[in-house]
């Protein structure tokens, strides 16, 4: 049997294959159970991920810089670092992202690389997460983690991300700075819409590690037979 982490990956895997494919299955990744109570949210927007072009980190930095002056009560966080190992182009890109955010002054929060416990705590307290991927993500782990922590999500409509978020967040096709800026302003200024997106994400989160393990066990029993 072959397991794919999303329907998107399964479709890509089977592209051009005409033989029977009943042994190709989708098994979504799982993350921790959602919080038992909806958390108190601060006025903070987050980017979580590697500071590389594929993740759209500079796109995020440019978008939040353009709106920060009009949102003085809000902070804008950057959680992550460039890839492990030295690569001059990627290092330069990450430095530009950090420089752009730091130019916003006291509203910027550049956290750097942190452990999973810190990331989870920030997701629990922040209001909005931006996932502006420019590559076709296989699954969208950050999106699943954000849903489990009740965050309002703005994300690129690419790869497997839409399968995770569905209609529980804002999906942007052909994302750019202008589209991201408009979506951010919309939910920053509209508290009712923001809270609705947060609650929908939290209540409709289904991709737990427990569910993933149970489904894998089910597949194993079927395969062994």
C-alpha positions, -999 to +999 in steps of 0.1 A: +000+000+000+010+036-006+000+064+018-003+100+008-007+129+033-034+146+012-057+142-018-034+167-035-004+144-031-024+114-041-035+131-073+001+141-081+013+106-074-013+090-097-008+115-125-002+094-157-008+061-139-036+041-155-034+008-135-056+001-106-049+023-076-071+009-048-039+004-027-031+042-027-047+058+003-048+092+019-036+094+055-035+129+068-008+139+093-021+144+128-013+170+155-021+173+192-057+174+203-073+208+203-075+228+235-103+218+258-113+254+262-111+282+237-081+304+247-080+342+254-066+359+223-042+388+221-040+413+192-011+396+174-006+383+139+018+354+134+039+339+106+053+305+116+078+287+093+111+288+076+122+323+063+125+312+027+109+323-005+088+291-009+070+299+024+062+335+014+080+351+044+089+383+026+054+386+013+041+384+049+067+410+061+058+435+033+021+431+039+021+437+076+046+466+073+021+483+050-008+481+075+010+484+109+007+522+111-031+518+108-033+491+134-014+506+164-029+482+189-016+451+170+017+433+170+032+413+142+052+382+149+078+363+129+085+328+143+112+308+124+146+310+108+163+303+075+171+267+065+198+247+084+231+249+067+247+278+049+232+291+017+240+327+008+208+334-012+186+320+015+205+337+042+202+371+024+165+365+019+159+358+056+179+389+066+157+410+043+125+396+059+138+403+094+150+438+084+116+446+070+098+435+101+123+453+125+117+485+105+082+485+120+096+493+155+078+482+186+050+464+168+074+439+154+081+406+172+110+387+157+112+355+178+137+335+157+138+297+159+119+283+190+110+249+203+075+234+198+064+243+233+070+280+226+053+278+191+022+262+207+020+288+233+022+316+207-005+299+186-027+297+217-024+334+224-022+350+190-054+360+170-044+355+134-019+334+115-008+340+079+004+310+058+014+327+024+030+297+008+043+301-028+049+264-032+024+236-033+025+223+002+019+186+006-002+189+037-002+222+056+010+212+091+010+248+104-026+252+093-037+221+113-018+233+144-033+268+140-068+253+138-063+233+170-054+265+188-083+285+175-065+310+152-081+329+124-063+317+093-053+335+061-035+311+037-026+305+001-049+283-019-022+259-029-014+222-026-030+204+003-037+235+024-073+239+013-081+203+023-070+212+059-087+246+062-117+240+040-142+269+047-128+275+082-104+303+071-096+327+043-079+311+013-063+334-013-057+323-049-026+336-065-016+353-033+003+386-034+010+415-010-021+435-020-045+405-016-029+396+017-030+432+030-067+435+022-076+402+039-056+412+070-073+446+072-106+429+068-104+407+099-083+430+120-110+457+117-139+432+119-138+417+154-170+397+148-157+381+116-123+374+133-139+356+162-162+336+139-131+324+120-113+315+152-143+295+166-149+278+132-112+267+130-113+254+166-146+236+165-140+220+131-105+208+137-103+171+130-067+162+121-056+149+155-026+125+159-051+101+177-074+100+146-044+095+123-031+066+144-065+050+145-069+052+107-034+038+102-043+008+124-075+003+103-055+003+071-030-022+086-057-047+095-071-044+060-037-048+043-027-078+065-059-096+056 
